[in-house]
Amino acid sequence: YPDAHGVHHNGVYRLRAEEETLAERLKASGFETAAFVGAYVLNRGFGTEQGFDTYDDIDVNRFAGGRDQVFEAERTADEVNARVLPWLDAHAGRRFFLWVHYYDPHDPYAPPERPGRTLAGEGYDREISYVDACLGDLVGRLAAKGLLDRTLIAVVGDHGESLGEHGEKTHGLLLYQGALHVPLILAAPGVVPEKKAIDGPVELVDLAPTLIDYLGVAPLPAASGPSPMRRIEG
């Protein structure tokens, strides 16, 4: 939690070097590690790059257009994939930990349109549909490389959008379900039971311990959350 690691706002605070990240633990366990992020708030320099052999972030021309746009700097999921897929092709034969960060479902809600791709809904829903399509492209590449049967996939959102509920347009101020209730999906053929939803809450702080548990790696002693693996398999 923030009171443990000290990062209380993204794009401002830096994660302390002495904090051990999931990437650091997996790198020490023999994994090739890479991250491809879609927004400036996760750029190199804030500490989230700790433990990654490759850390591909945003090239920011901070004052382009005559105004400070640093916190708005982002790239589309297609642009992220354009960097991810060649890396994946080059590392398909290795044991790897890959973090792919898509940022598109943020205000303003205007996903890129292209011929041959059908998106659903309008506004925020349409941006979700766009990210779904780009995630599908990534999963499709895993399948084409013969990697799905040996890959543990975790899909997780960091927050939702209030969309006007309780007077909040987007997120970041209020703690209602619109902002807090996010998807967390695990998939690993023959390992994670298919189409099973577990009862009770699961938190984002549980994610790293869960991945560590399934991968059989020594636990992170400072992790705030428990692994729900036993609940998943029970």
DRENZATOR-787361 format. One record per residue (C-alpha): x, y, z; residue in three letters; residue number from 0. Coordinates in pm, whole numbers, plus 50000, padded with zeros to 5 digits. Layout:
REM DRENZATOR-787361
node east->X | north->Y | up->Z | code->ALA | pos->NUM
...
***
This chain:
REM DRENZATOR-787361
node east->50000 | north->50000 | up->50000 | code->TYR | pos->0
node east->50116 | north->50363 | up->49957 | code->PRO | pos->1
node east->50183 | north->50402 | up->50329 | code->ASP | pos->2
node east->50437 | north->50119 | up->50296 | code->ALA | pos->3
node east->50620 | north->50212 | up->49974 | code->HIS | pos->4
node east->50577 | north->50590 | up->49996 | code->GLY | pos->5
node east->50436 | north->50661 | up->49649 | code->VAL | pos->6
node east->50121 | north->50867 | up->49707 | code->HIS | pos->7
node east->50066 | north->51006 | up->49356 | code->HIS | pos->8
node east->50180 | north->50892 | up->49014 | code->ASN | pos->9
node east->50391 | north->51125 | up->48803 | code->GLY | pos->10
node east->50523 | north->51299 | up->49117 | code->VAL | pos->11
node east->50667 | north->51050 | up->49367 | code->TYR | pos->12
node east->50954 | north->50811 | up->49299 | code->ARG | pos->13
node east->50960 | north->50452 | up->49423 | code->LEU | pos->14
node east->51252 | north->50408 | up->49662 | code->ARG | pos->15
node east->51544 | north->50205 | up->49525 | code->ALA | pos->16
node east->51539 | north->49979 | up->49830 | code->GLU | pos->17
node east->51185 | north->49859 | up->49752 | code->GLU | pos->18
node east->51195 | north->49519 | up->49579 | code->GLU | pos->19
node east->50969 | north->49500 | up->49277 | code->THR | pos->20
node east->50811 | north->49198 | up->49113 | code->LEU | pos->21
node east->51038 | north->49254 | up->48812 | code->ALA | pos->22
node east->51348 | north->49250 | up->49034 | code->GLU | pos->23
node east->51244 | north->48925 | up->49199 | code->ARG | pos->24
node east->51168 | north->48756 | up->48866 | code->LEU | pos->25
node east->51487 | north->48882 | up->48702 | code->LYS | pos->26
node east->51684 | north->48735 | up->48991 | code->ALA | pos->27
node east->51498 | north->48408 | up->48929 | code->SER | pos->28
node east->51615 | north->48387 | up->48568 | code->GLY | pos->29
node east->51337 | north->48566 | up->48379 | code->PHE | pos->30
node east->51403 | north->48810 | up->48095 | code->GLU | pos->31
node east->51206 | north->49119 | up->48199 | code->THR | pos->32
node east->51049 | north->49390 | up->47983 | code->ALA | pos->33
node east->50793 | north->49668 | up->48020 | code->ALA | pos->34
node east->50617 | north->49876 | up->47757 | code->PHE | pos->35
node east->50415 | north->50162 | up->47905 | code->VAL | pos->36
node east->50154 | north->50385 | up->47750 | code->GLY | pos->37
node east->50172 | north->50703 | up->47959 | code->ALA | pos->38
node east->50427 | north->50949 | up->48095 | code->TYR | pos->39
node east->50320 | north->50890 | up->48456 | code->VAL | pos->40
node east->50500 | north->50554 | up->48437 | code->LEU | pos->41
node east->50810 | north->50683 | up->48259 | code->ASN | pos->42
node east->51162 | north->50587 | up->48357 | code->ARG | pos->43
node east->51270 | north->50794 | up->48656 | code->GLY | pos->44
node east->50973 | north->50724 | up->48882 | code->PHE | pos->45
node east->51123 | north->50393 | up->48997 | code->GLY | pos->46
node east->50883 | north->50155 | up->48823 | code->THR | pos->47
node east->51168 | north->50062 | up->48588 | code->GLU | pos->48
node east->51348 | north->49875 | up->48867 | code->GLN | pos->49
node east->51427 | north->49518 | up->48763 | code->GLY | pos->50
node east->51344 | north->49550 | up->48392 | code->PHE | pos->51
node east->51605 | north->49460 | up->48132 | code->ASP | pos->52
node east->51399 | north->49655 | up->47878 | code->THR | pos->53
node east->51189 | north->49956 | up->47979 | code->TYR | pos->54
node east->51018 | north->50121 | up->47682 | code->ASP | pos->55
node east->50845 | north->50446 | up->47778 | code->ASP | pos->56
node east->50711 | north->50773 | up->47635 | code->ILE | pos->57
node east->50924 | north->51018 | up->47438 | code->ASP | pos->58
node east->50795 | north->51348 | up->47577 | code->VAL | pos->59
node east->50837 | north->51688 | up->47417 | code->ASN | pos->60
node east->50710 | north->51851 | up->47733 | code->ARG | pos->61
node east->50622 | north->52200 | up->47609 | code->PHE | pos->62
node east->50510 | north->52118 | up->47254 | code->ALA | pos->63
node east->50232 | north->52351 | up->47152 | code->GLY | pos->64
node east->50333 | north->52614 | up->47407 | code->GLY | pos->65
node east->50189 | north->52445 | up->47716 | code->ARG | pos->66
node east->50309 | north->52194 | up->47973 | code->ASP | pos->67
node east->50153 | north->51867 | up->47862 | code->GLN | pos->68
node east->50372 | north->51626 | up->48054 | code->VAL | pos->69
node east->50088 | north->51458 | up->48246 | code->PHE | pos->70
node east->49885 | north->51416 | up->47926 | code->GLU | pos->71
node east->50163 | north->51247 | up->47728 | code->ALA | pos->72
node east->50052 | north->50903 | up->47615 | code->GLU | pos->73
node east->50058 | north->50663 | up->47322 | code->ARG | pos->74
node east->49785 | north->50439 | up->47189 | code->THR | pos->75
node east->49761 | north->50067 | up->47253 | code->ALA | pos->76
node east->49848 | north->50008 | up->46885 | code->ASP | pos->77
node east->50164 | north->50213 | up->46933 | code->GLU | pos->78
node east->50250 | north->50015 | up->47245 | code->VAL | pos->79
node east->50193 | north->49688 | up->47057 | code->ASN | pos->80
node east->50417 | north->49807 | up->46775 | code->ALA | pos->81
node east->50702 | north->49804 | up->47028 | code->ARG | pos->82
node east->50591 | north->49492 | up->47216 | code->VAL | pos->83
node east->50539 | north->49246 | up->46930 | code->LEU | pos->84
node east->50894 | north->49262 | up->46788 | code->PRO | pos->85
node east->51033 | north->49213 | up->47139 | code->TRP | pos->86
node east->50804 | north->48915 | up->47188 | code->LEU | pos->87
node east->50916 | north->48760 | up->46858 | code->ASP | pos->88
node east->51280 | north->48798 | up->46961 | code->ALA | pos->89
node east->51232 | north->48648 | up->47309 | code->HIS | pos->90
node east->50979 | north->48372 | up->47242 | code->ALA | pos->91
node east->51228 | north->48100 | up->47330 | code->GLY | pos->92
node east->51312 | north->48240 | up->47672 | code->ARG | pos->93
node east->51139 | north->48251 | up->48008 | code->ARG | pos->94
node east->51013 | north->48607 | up->48028 | code->PHE | pos->95
node east->50810 | north->48849 | up->48238 | code->PHE | pos->96
node east->50637 | north->49104 | up->48014 | code->LEU | pos->97
node east->50438 | north->49403 | up->48143 | code->TRP | pos->98
node east->50224 | north->49568 | up->47873 | code->VAL | pos->99
node east->50052 | north->49887 | up->47986 | code->HIS | pos->100
node east->49758 | north->50028 | up->47787 | code->TYR | pos->101
node east->49637 | north->50374 | up->47886 | code->TYR | pos->102
node east->49363 | north->50454 | up->47633 | code->ASP | pos->103
node east->49046 | north->50439 | up->47852 | code->PRO | pos->104
node east->49107 | north->50788 | up->47992 | code->HIS | pos->105
node east->48936 | north->51119 | up->47918 | code->ASP | pos->106
node east->48899 | north->51231 | up->47640 | code->PRO | pos->107
node east->48733 | north->50912 | up->47516 | code->TYR | pos->108
node east->48827 | north->50906 | up->47149 | code->ALA | pos->109
node east->48987 | north->50577 | up->47042 | code->PRO | pos->110
node east->49160 | north->50565 | up->46705 | code->PRO | pos->111
node east->48953 | north->50416 | up->46428 | code->GLU | pos->112
node east->49098 | north->50213 | up->46143 | code->ARG | pos->113
node east->48956 | north->50016 | up->45850 | code->PRO | pos->114
node east->48895 | north->49650 | up->45925 | code->GLY | pos->115
node east->48859 | north->49690 | up->46300 | code->ARG | pos->116
node east->48507 | north->49702 | up->46444 | code->THR | pos->117
node east->48467 | north->49876 | up->46780 | code->LEU | pos->118
node east->48156 | north->49873 | up->46997 | code->ALA | pos->119
node east->47976 | north->50142 | up->47194 | code->GLY | pos->120
node east->48053 | north->50510 | up->47231 | code->GLU | pos->121
node east->48283 | north->50718 | up->47449 | code->GLY | pos->122
node east->48441 | north->50527 | up->47736 | code->TYR | pos->123
node east->48284 | north->50198 | up->47621 | code->ASP | pos->124
node east->48439 | north->50243 | up->47280 | code->ARG | pos->125
node east->48784 | north->50296 | up->47431 | code->GLU | pos->126
node east->48741 | north->49974 | up->47631 | code->ILE | pos->127
node east->48647 | north->49800 | up->47305 | code->SER | pos->128
node east->48961 | north->49940 | up->47142 | code->TYR | pos->129
node east->49188 | north->49812 | up->47419 | code->VAL | pos->130
node east->49013 | north->49473 | up->47401 | code->ASP | pos->131
node east->49099 | north->49458 | up->47031 | code->ALA | pos->132
node east->49464 | north->49546 | up->47093 | code->CYS | pos->133
node east->49488 | north->49294 | up->47375 | code->LEU | pos->134
node east->49344 | north->49041 | up->47130 | code->GLY | pos->135
node east->49627 | north->49124 | up->46889 | code->ASP | pos->136
node east->49881 | north->49056 | up->47164 | code->LEU | pos->137
node east->49718 | north->48726 | up->47266 | code->VAL | pos->138
node east->49700 | north->48633 | up->46898 | code->GLY | pos->139
node east->50075 | north->48681 | up->46866 | code->ARG | pos->140
node east->50132 | north->48462 | up->47173 | code->LEU | pos->141
node east->49921 | north->48194 | up->47007 | code->ALA | pos->142
node east->50102 | north->48228 | up->46675 | code->ALA | pos->143
node east->50437 | north->48182 | up->46850 | code->LYS | pos->144
node east->50311 | north->47872 | up->47033 | code->GLY | pos->145
node east->50340 | north->48041 | up->47373 | code->LEU | pos->146
node east->49985 | north->48031 | up->47512 | code->LEU | pos->147
node east->50018 | north->47686 | up->47665 | code->ASP | pos->148
node east->50314 | north->47795 | up->47875 | code->ARG | pos->149
node east->50216 | north->48152 | up->47958 | code->THR | pos->150
node east->50042 | north->48285 | up->48269 | code->LEU | pos->151
node east->49840 | north->48590 | up->48161 | code->ILE | pos->152
node east->49709 | north->48848 | up->48407 | code->ALA | pos->153
node east->49474 | north->49120 | up->48281 | code->VAL | pos->154
node east->49397 | north->49390 | up->48537 | code->VAL | pos->155
node east->49266 | north->49747 | up->48548 | code->GLY | pos->156
node east->49406 | north->49995 | up->48797 | code->ASP | pos->157
node east->49082 | north->50195 | up->48826 | code->HIS | pos->158
node east->48746 | north->50256 | up->48666 | code->GLY | pos->159
node east->48571 | north->50579 | up->48573 | code->GLU | pos->160
node east->48287 | north->50739 | up->48769 | code->SER | pos->161
node east->48133 | north->50889 | up->48452 | code->LEU | pos->162
node east->47936 | north->51146 | up->48648 | code->GLY | pos->163
node east->47826 | north->50927 | up->48939 | code->GLU | pos->164
node east->47838 | north->51113 | up->49272 | code->HIS | pos->165
node east->47945 | north->51425 | up->49083 | code->GLY | pos->166
node east->48280 | north->51283 | up->48970 | code->GLU | pos->167
node east->48352 | north->51294 | up->48596 | code->LYS | pos->168
node east->48650 | north->51059 | up->48579 | code->THR | pos->169
node east->48846 | north->50917 | up->48877 | code->HIS | pos->170
node east->49096 | north->50998 | up->49149 | code->GLY | pos->171
node east->48884 | north->51178 | up->49409 | code->LEU | pos->172
node east->48607 | north->50950 | up->49538 | code->LEU | pos->173
node east->48607 | north->50589 | up->49657 | code->LEU | pos->174
node east->48288 | north->50451 | up->49502 | code->TYR | pos->175
node east->48253 | north->50125 | up->49311 | code->GLN | pos->176
node east->48265 | north->50296 | up->48971 | code->GLY | pos->177
node east->48630 | north->50381 | up->49034 | code->ALA | pos->178
node east->48729 | north->50088 | up->49259 | code->LEU | pos->179
node east->48568 | north->49782 | up->49099 | code->HIS | pos->180
node east->48810 | north->49665 | up->48827 | code->VAL | pos->181
node east->48864 | north->49345 | up->48629 | code->PRO | pos->182
node east->49130 | north->49099 | up->48739 | code->LEU | pos->183
node east->49156 | north->48799 | up->48508 | code->ILE | pos->184
node east->49408 | north->48516 | up->48521 | code->LEU | pos->185
node east->49455 | north->48260 | up->48246 | code->ALA | pos->186
node east->49694 | north->47966 | up->48225 | code->ALA | pos->187
node east->49581 | north->47650 | up->48043 | code->PRO | pos->188
node east->49582 | north->47350 | up->48274 | code->GLY | pos->189
node east->49686 | north->47560 | up->48574 | code->VAL | pos->190
node east->49420 | north->47823 | up->48647 | code->VAL | pos->191
node east->49064 | north->47678 | up->48645 | code->PRO | pos->192
node east->48865 | north->47809 | up->48350 | code->GLU | pos->193
node east->48560 | north->48035 | up->48395 | code->LYS | pos->194
node east->48588 | north->48038 | up->48773 | code->LYS | pos->195
node east->48510 | north->48348 | up->48979 | code->ALA | pos->196
node east->48607 | north->48345 | up->49345 | code->ILE | pos->197
node east->48396 | north->48489 | up->49624 | code->ASP | pos->198
node east->48503 | north->48789 | up->49827 | code->GLY | pos->199
node east->48732 | north->49078 | up->49741 | code->PRO | pos->200
node east->49067 | north->49057 | up->49567 | code->VAL | pos->201
node east->49290 | north->49365 | up->49564 | code->GLU | pos->202
node east->49564 | north->49488 | up->49333 | code->LEU | pos->203
node east->49815 | north->49434 | up->49614 | code->VAL | pos->204
node east->49732 | north->49063 | up->49582 | code->ASP | pos->205
node east->49849 | north->49045 | up->49221 | code->LEU | pos->206
node east->50226 | north->49025 | up->49267 | code->ALA | pos->207
node east->50200 | north->48756 | up->49541 | code->PRO | pos->208
node east->49962 | north->48560 | up->49315 | code->THR | pos->209
node east->50201 | north->48562 | up->49019 | code->LEU | pos->210
node east->50491 | north->48471 | up->49250 | code->ILE | pos->211
node east->50285 | north->48182 | up->49391 | code->ASP | pos->212
node east->50191 | north->48038 | up->49051 | code->TYR | pos->213
node east->50545 | north->48073 | up->48917 | code->LEU | pos->214
node east->50696 | north->47896 | up->49217 | code->GLY | pos->215
node east->50929 | north->48183 | up->49300 | code->VAL | pos->216
node east->51033 | north->48281 | up->49653 | code->ALA | pos->217
node east->50776 | north->48527 | up->49799 | code->PRO | pos->218
node east->50821 | north->48901 | up->49833 | code->LEU | pos->219
node east->50851 | north->48952 | up->50211 | code->PRO | pos->220
node east->50728 | north->49313 | up->50201 | code->ALA | pos->221
node east->50416 | north->49245 | up->49992 | code->ALA | pos->222
node east->50099 | north->49392 | up->50144 | code->SER | pos->223
node east->49856 | north->49141 | up->49996 | code->GLY | pos->224
node east->49811 | north->48765 | up->50016 | code->PRO | pos->225
node east->49796 | north->48531 | up->49718 | code->SER | pos->226
node east->49442 | north->48402 | up->49652 | code->PRO | pos->227
node east->49577 | north->48094 | up->49473 | code->MET | pos->228
node east->49429 | north->47859 | up->49732 | code->ARG | pos->229
node east->49090 | north->48028 | up->49693 | code->ARG | pos->230
node east->49114 | north->47993 | up->49315 | code->ILE | pos->231
node east->49197 | north->47624 | up->49333 | code->GLU | pos->232
node east->48962 | north->47542 | up->49621 | code->GLY | pos->233
***
